[in-house]
Amino acid sequence: MRMGCLTRLGCFATLICIAIIAWLTKDQWLRRLTEHATTAAAGPVWEPLTLQGAERTRKMLDRLSKPSGPVFGNLSGGDVASYVYQSLAKQLPPSADSIEAAVIGDRLYIRASVRLQDLGGTSVLGPLAGMLGDRERMQFGGTFHVVRPQLAEYQVKDIKIRDLSIPSAMIPRILHQTERGSRPDGLSPDGLPIVVPGYLGDVRISNGHMTLYRTAPQ
């Protein structure tokens, strides 16, 4: 009986100590909780496509090309999107403006304001076109895949127009509607071609950034 009482007293004393420590350090853990909640509420960081971002990507690729350079480099989604837009511009709707990019999970998202007529209107979107205006916010989400030396693809995994998610079966039809010029061999049905340096071996997306890898020396 006495041991049980002592055990309960010991547990109670431990709880009192924990409460005192928590009170004395409340400024630290409350600040961390607030910062975490603010970051979660803020959501992804959308970046505009800029010449400066494209230049940062070019400089990184230049460093990867050197035998004594790094084997990989990290960049923001906006920087990489600014660079690859030179290739994607030929595949995106010509009316696209206000273009932004963000890394969300393991995908690079690109969004822009577009004229729906560039997507084929009712001939491609069907009844969905009647629910939308002449110009809407369109969002692509996808990953990168190096098809062969000097050719990669931005493989589109999901598309949203305003708040409407497009069925995955419709994605190739929408992409083909905006294509101009011949389509390279080996591309996925939902892929957009991107010209890349021959030494670029892989592109991975995670933790809010993109990592470019050079090919292993032969």
N, C-alpha and C positions, 0 to 999 in steps of 0.2 A: 504493500500500500504506500509505504514511504517512498519507494523507488518510483512508483507511478506518479506521485505528487511532484517529486523532483524533476522527472522527465517533462511534466506539463509546465513546470516553472521555467525549465531550460528552454523549451520551445517558445514560451511567451516572451522570455528575455531576448531570444533571437529575433522574434518578430519586431520587438521594440527597437532593437539595434538597426534592423533593415529600414524601418520607418524613419528613424532619425537620419540615417545616411541618405535615404531618398529625399528627405526634406532639405538637407544641406546641399545636395547636388541637383536640386530641382531645376535651376537655371540652365544647366547643361543639357539634361535629358529632355526638358520641355522644348528647348531650342531645336534639338535634333528632330524631335517628333514634328514640330511645326515646319521645319525645312523639308522633311520627307513628305508631309501632307501637301505642302505648297507645290513641290516638284511633281507629285502625282496628279494634282489638280490641273497644273499648267499644261500637261500633255506633251506631245512631240514638239520639237523646235523646227519650224518651217523656215527655210532659208531661200532668199531669192537667188536666181541664177545670175552670176556676175562674171565679168572678164577677169577680175582678181581671183575668183575661185578656180576658173579654168587654168589660169597661170600657175596657181599653187599645185594643181594636179600635174601640169606639164613638167614643173620642176621636180616633183616627186618621181615621175616616170624617167626623167633624165638621170636622177641619182640611181634608180634601179638598173639602168642600162650599163652602168660602169662596173667592170669586173671587181673593183675594190669597194663598190657601194653596198648598201643594205640589200637584204634579200626580200624585204617587205616594207611597206609604209602605210601608215594610217591617215585617213582623210575624212572630212565630214561628207555627208550625203550631198550637200549643196555644192561643194567643190567638185566632186566627181560628176554630178549631174551637169554642172556648168561646162565641163570638158566634153562629156559624151553628147551633149545637146547638138554639137556640130554634126554628128551623125543622125541623132534622133530627129532633128528638125525636119529632115526629109521624109520622115515617117509619121510625124504628128500632124494633126489638123493644121492647115495653113493659117487659120484664124486664131490660133492659140496665142494668148497673151497673159500677163500677170503670172508667169510661171514660177513655181516654188518647188523645193524638194525637202524631204525629211526621211531619216532612217527610223523605221518603226519595227521593232522586233528584228527579224532576219530579212527584211525587205526594204528596198529603196522606193519611196513613194514620190511621184511627180504629179502635181496638180496645176491646172490652168483653166482659164475661161475660154470656151470654144463655141463656135457656131455649130449647132447640131446638124445643119445641112451638110457639113463636111464629113459627118459620120454616116451619111446615107439617108438620114431622116427616117420616115416611116418604112422605107424599103428594107432597112436593116434593123431598126429599133422596134418596129411594129407598133403595138398599142402603147408602148412606153413613151413614144414620141408625143402622143396626145396629152401626156401628163407633165410635159416639160415646155419651157419657153424656147425662143429662138436661140438664145445664148445661155449656157449653163456652166457651172463649175464641174470639170471632169477630173477624176483622180485615177492614176495608174499605180499599181503596186506590184513589184516584181523583183526578181533576182538576176544575177549575172552568171553567164556561162561562157567560157572560152571554147569556141567551136573548133578552131584550128589557128595556127599562127596568123596573126594580123586580122582575125575576125572573131568577134565575140557577139553575144546576143543579150539583150535585155528581155528576159522571159516574163511576160505579163501574167501574173497569177490572179489578179482581181482588178476590176474597174468599177468605179462608182460615178454616176452622173447625178449631180446634186446629192441626195441622200439615198438614191436607188442603186442597189447592187445589181450589176449585170450578170446574168447566168454565165458560168464558165464556158458553156458551149458556144455562146455568142461572141466571145473575145476574139477568136481568129477572124471572124467576119468583119468585126469593127476595125481591126488592125489592117486587114487587107483593103478595106474601103479607103483608108488614108494613105496607102502605099503609093509611092511614085518611083518609077524605074523598075529594073529587074530585081528579083529576089534571089539572094545568094543560095547556093546549094547547101544542104546540111542544117538549115535553120529550122527551129521548132515551129509548128503552126502558130503558136502564140508568142513567137520571138520577133524582136526588132533588131536589125543588124547594126553593129557598131564596129567601125574600123579602129583597131588597136595596134600598138607596137608588137612586133614579132616576139619580143622577149617577155611579154606579159603572159604569165602562166595561169593565174587564178585571181578571182575577186571574191572576197567573202564579206558578209554583212552581219554585224552583231554589236551589241552594247553601244548603240548610238553612233557607230562609225563604220567606215568601209576600209578593208585592208587589201592592198594590191600586192601580189607576189610575182616575182620574176621567175622564169623557168630555170631549172637546175642546169649548171654548166654541162656541156656535152664532153 
